[in-house]
Amino acid sequence: MNEQRMQDDDRLGPLLVALFQGVLYRDDGRLWQPLLDLQSRVRDYCITLGLELILDEAEGYAYLRQRGAAPGEPEMPRLVQRRQLSYPVSLILVLLRKRLAEFDATGGDTRLVVSREQIADQVRLFLPDTANEARLLDRIDAHINKVVELGFLHRLRGQENHYEVRRILKAFVDAQWLSDFDHRLDDYAAHGGAGAPR
């Protein structure tokens, strides 16, 4: 085995582990370049597990997605679990995705930064009115924390209650979802008005 192959093998393990743990971003310089160098080996390895590598170099992210079975192939057991999202978390994701689309249309900076207050102001429009503002904000904070945990928001160091919207959101809240956006928001508003669980 030649020296380059051994070096590639040493880089492949940590790279695969990072991808199995979640989304890999370009700003992780330690792993991004090895991913670009070894993407064909990563794809070959993952396909045996029923996974495919989704790599968007322009947006700067990569992740693994369950691959659908080809006709006549048996369905592989799911390695990547699906998560059921609550109504408020789904609502925040939709609102952030719309905001990201509007931000991209302006053609300015590549980083969209939002504050807790901006998110809360948007979400409030779709939740039932309440007299207990502090309790509502606590609930919204819990939902924002879930969005951070899912990897769609990133807390900014030194800027309390400010978040970068991660561009991976575009891959999960896709164009089809956005084309139905007005209808979805009408449903969310009706659901919120009916006393949606928060």
C-alpha positions as CSV (number, residue, x, y, z in Angstrom):
1,M,0.0,0.0,0.0
2,N,1.5,3.3,-1.0
3,E,2.1,6.2,1.3
4,Q,-0.7,8.4,-0.2
5,R,-3.3,5.6,0.2
6,M,-2.3,5.2,3.9
7,Q,-2.6,9.0,4.5
8,D,-6.1,8.9,2.8
9,D,-7.1,6.0,5.0
10,D,-6.1,8.0,8.0
11,R,-8.2,10.9,6.9
12,L,-11.2,8.8,5.8
13,G,-12.2,7.5,9.3
14,P,-12.6,10.8,11.1
15,L,-14.4,12.2,8.0
16,L,-16.9,9.4,7.9
17,V,-17.5,9.7,11.7
18,A,-18.2,13.4,11.3
19,L,-20.7,12.8,8.5
20,F,-22.5,10.1,10.5
21,Q,-22.8,12.6,13.4
22,G,-24.4,15.3,11.3
23,V,-23.8,18.1,8.8
24,L,-20.3,19.0,7.8
25,Y,-19.6,22.7,7.0
26,R,-16.9,24.3,4.9
27,D,-15.9,26.4,7.9
28,D,-14.6,23.2,9.5
29,G,-11.3,23.5,7.6
30,R,-9.9,20.4,9.3
31,L,-12.4,18.1,7.5
32,W,-13.7,20.1,4.5
33,Q,-10.7,19.7,2.3
34,P,-10.3,16.0,3.1
35,L,-14.0,15.6,2.1
36,L,-13.4,17.3,-1.3
37,D,-10.2,15.1,-1.8
38,L,-11.9,11.8,-0.8
39,Q,-15.5,12.3,-1.8
40,S,-15.5,9.4,-4.3
41,R,-14.3,7.0,-1.5
42,V,-16.9,8.5,0.9
43,R,-19.6,7.9,-1.7
44,D,-18.4,4.3,-2.3
45,Y,-18.4,3.5,1.4
46,C,-21.7,5.1,2.2
47,I,-23.5,3.4,-0.7
48,T,-22.9,0.0,0.9
49,L,-24.9,1.3,3.9
50,G,-27.8,2.6,1.8
51,L,-26.7,6.2,2.2
52,E,-25.7,8.9,-0.3
53,L,-23.4,11.8,0.2
54,I,-25.1,15.2,-0.5
55,L,-22.3,17.7,-1.1
56,D,-23.0,21.3,-2.0
57,E,-19.7,23.0,-2.5
58,A,-21.3,26.4,-3.4
59,E,-23.2,26.6,-0.2
60,G,-20.5,24.9,1.8
61,Y,-22.2,21.9,3.5
62,A,-22.4,18.1,3.2
63,Y,-24.5,15.5,4.8
64,L,-25.7,11.9,4.4
65,R,-29.2,11.0,3.3
66,Q,-30.9,7.6,3.2
67,R,-30.9,6.3,-0.4
68,G,-34.1,4.9,-1.8
69,A,-34.1,1.3,-3.0
70,A,-33.9,0.8,-6.7
71,P,-36.8,-1.1,-8.3
72,G,-36.5,-4.8,-7.5
73,E,-34.0,-4.1,-4.6
74,P,-35.0,-4.9,-1.0
75,E,-35.5,-1.9,1.2
76,M,-32.4,-1.3,3.5
77,P,-33.1,-0.7,7.2
78,R,-33.0,3.0,8.0
79,L,-29.6,4.2,9.4
80,V,-30.6,7.9,9.3
81,Q,-33.6,8.4,11.5
82,R,-36.4,10.7,10.5
83,R,-37.5,13.2,13.2
84,Q,-41.0,14.4,13.7
85,L,-40.9,18.1,14.3
86,S,-43.4,20.0,16.5
87,Y,-45.6,22.6,14.9
88,P,-43.6,25.6,16.4
89,V,-40.3,24.2,15.3
90,S,-41.6,23.5,11.8
91,L,-43.0,27.0,11.7
92,I,-39.6,28.5,12.7
93,L,-37.9,26.5,10.0
94,V,-40.4,27.7,7.3
95,L,-40.1,31.3,8.4
96,L,-36.3,31.1,8.5
97,R,-36.2,29.5,5.0
98,K,-38.4,32.3,3.6
99,R,-36.2,34.9,5.2
100,L,-33.1,33.2,3.7
101,A,-34.7,33.2,0.3
102,E,-35.5,37.0,0.6
103,F,-31.9,37.6,1.9
104,D,-30.4,35.7,-1.1
105,A,-32.5,37.7,-3.5
106,T,-30.9,40.9,-2.3
107,G,-27.5,39.5,-3.4
108,G,-25.6,40.9,-0.5
109,D,-23.7,39.1,2.2
110,T,-23.7,35.3,2.3
111,R,-24.3,35.1,6.1
112,L,-27.8,35.8,7.3
113,V,-27.8,36.7,11.0
114,V,-31.1,37.0,13.0
115,S,-31.9,37.9,16.5
116,R,-34.1,36.1,19.0
117,E,-36.4,39.1,18.9
118,Q,-36.8,38.9,15.2
119,I,-37.6,35.2,15.3
120,A,-40.1,35.7,18.2
121,D,-41.8,38.6,16.4
122,Q,-42.4,36.4,13.3
123,V,-43.5,33.3,15.2
124,R,-46.0,35.3,17.4
125,L,-48.1,36.1,14.4
126,F,-49.0,32.4,14.1
127,L,-49.5,31.5,17.7
128,P,-52.6,32.1,19.9
129,D,-52.6,35.3,21.8
130,T,-51.6,35.0,25.4
131,A,-51.6,37.3,28.4
132,N,-48.4,35.7,29.8
133,E,-45.7,37.2,27.5
134,A,-42.8,35.8,29.6
135,R,-44.1,32.2,29.3
136,L,-44.6,32.7,25.6
137,L,-40.9,33.9,25.2
138,D,-39.7,30.9,27.3
139,R,-41.5,28.6,24.9
140,I,-40.1,30.3,21.8
141,D,-36.6,30.1,23.3
142,A,-37.1,26.4,23.8
143,H,-38.2,26.0,20.2
144,I,-35.2,28.1,19.0
145,N,-32.9,25.9,21.1
146,K,-34.3,22.9,19.2
147,V,-33.6,24.5,15.9
148,V,-30.0,25.2,17.1
149,E,-29.8,21.5,18.2
150,L,-31.0,20.4,14.7
151,G,-28.2,22.5,13.2
152,F,-30.2,25.0,11.3
153,L,-29.2,27.9,13.5
154,H,-25.7,28.6,14.9
155,R,-25.3,30.8,18.0
156,L,-22.8,33.6,17.5
157,R,-20.0,33.9,20.0
158,G,-20.0,37.2,21.9
159,Q,-23.4,38.3,20.5
160,E,-26.1,37.2,22.9
161,N,-29.3,36.0,21.3
162,H,-28.0,36.4,17.7
163,Y,-27.9,33.4,15.3
164,E,-26.5,32.6,11.9
165,V,-29.0,30.8,9.7
166,R,-27.2,27.8,8.3
167,R,-27.5,27.3,4.6
168,I,-28.3,23.6,5.0
169,L,-31.8,24.8,5.7
170,K,-32.2,25.2,1.9
171,A,-31.7,21.5,1.4
172,F,-34.3,20.5,4.0
173,V,-37.0,23.1,3.4
174,D,-36.9,22.8,-0.4
175,A,-38.4,24.7,-3.3
176,Q,-41.6,22.7,-3.3
177,W,-42.2,23.6,0.3
178,L,-41.6,27.2,-0.5
179,S,-44.0,27.1,-3.5
180,D,-46.7,26.0,-1.0
181,F,-45.6,28.6,1.5
182,D,-48.7,30.8,1.6
183,H,-50.9,27.7,2.0
184,R,-48.7,26.3,4.7
185,L,-48.8,29.6,6.6
186,D,-52.6,29.8,6.4
187,D,-52.7,26.3,7.8
188,Y,-50.2,27.3,10.6
189,A,-52.2,30.4,11.4
190,A,-55.4,28.4,11.6
191,H,-53.6,25.7,13.7
192,G,-52.1,28.3,16.0
193,G,-55.4,30.1,16.4
194,A,-57.0,26.8,17.4
195,G,-54.6,26.4,20.3
196,A,-51.7,24.5,18.8
197,P,-49.4,22.8,21.3
198,R,-46.3,24.7,22.0
